[in-house]
Amino acid sequence: MGFNRRTLNKERCFDALSDKGLLWLYGKSDMLIFEDQESGDIYELFRAGKTDDEIAMKYGIKRIITDNNG
């Protein structure tokens, strides 16, 4: 078994929000590394139970698809 870590910045989060969703981005990662404040803020909103649509709207991102989380 390996240790899965993911390095995130706001661009990666915005891309995930506009396409596959944050759950897809965070996935089964054992550790998340945030390179900037916005990516950390987005994660905190996700943890607080906000949907992808709510988070995308806050940052002015247009969603391409709507998944079960949004």
C-alpha positions in Angstrom: 0.0 0.0 0.0 1.2 3.5 -0.8 0.8 6.9 0.7 -1.2 9.2 -1.5 -0.6 12.9 -1.3 -1.9 15.6 -3.6 -0.5 19.1 -4.0 -3.2 21.7 -4.8 -3.3 25.3 -5.9 -6.3 27.5 -6.8 -6.0 26.6 -10.6 -6.4 22.9 -9.9 -9.3 23.5 -7.6 -11.0 25.8 -10.1 -10.5 23.3 -12.9 -12.0 20.5 -10.7 -14.9 22.8 -9.8 -15.7 23.6 -13.4 -15.5 19.9 -14.5 -15.4 16.8 -12.4 -15.9 18.2 -8.9 -14.0 18.5 -5.7 -14.7 15.0 -4.5 -12.9 13.7 -7.6 -10.0 16.0 -6.9 -9.6 15.1 -3.3 -10.4 11.5 -3.9 -8.7 9.0 -1.6 -5.7 11.2 -0.8 -4.0 10.6 2.5 -2.6 14.1 2.6 -3.4 17.3 0.9 -0.8 20.1 0.4 -2.2 23.6 -0.3 0.1 25.9 -2.2 -2.0 29.0 -1.7 -4.7 30.4 0.6 -7.6 30.0 -1.8 -7.1 26.3 -2.3 -7.2 25.9 1.5 -10.3 28.0 1.8 -12.0 26.0 -0.9 -11.2 22.8 1.0 -12.6 24.3 4.2 -15.8 25.1 2.4 -16.0 21.6 1.1 -15.4 20.2 4.6 -18.2 22.5 5.9 -20.6 20.7 3.6 -20.9 23.3 0.9 -21.7 21.8 -2.5 -19.5 22.2 -5.6 -22.1 24.5 -7.1 -22.2 26.8 -4.0 -18.4 27.0 -3.9 -18.2 27.6 -7.7 -20.7 30.4 -7.4 -18.7 32.0 -4.6 -15.6 32.1 -6.8 -17.5 33.0 -10.0 -16.8 29.7 -11.7 -19.2 28.2 -14.3 -19.8 24.5 -13.9 -19.7 22.3 -17.0 -21.4 19.4 -15.3 -23.3 18.8 -12.2 -22.3 15.7 -10.2 -23.9 14.2 -7.1 -22.0 16.7 -4.9 -23.4 19.7 -6.7 
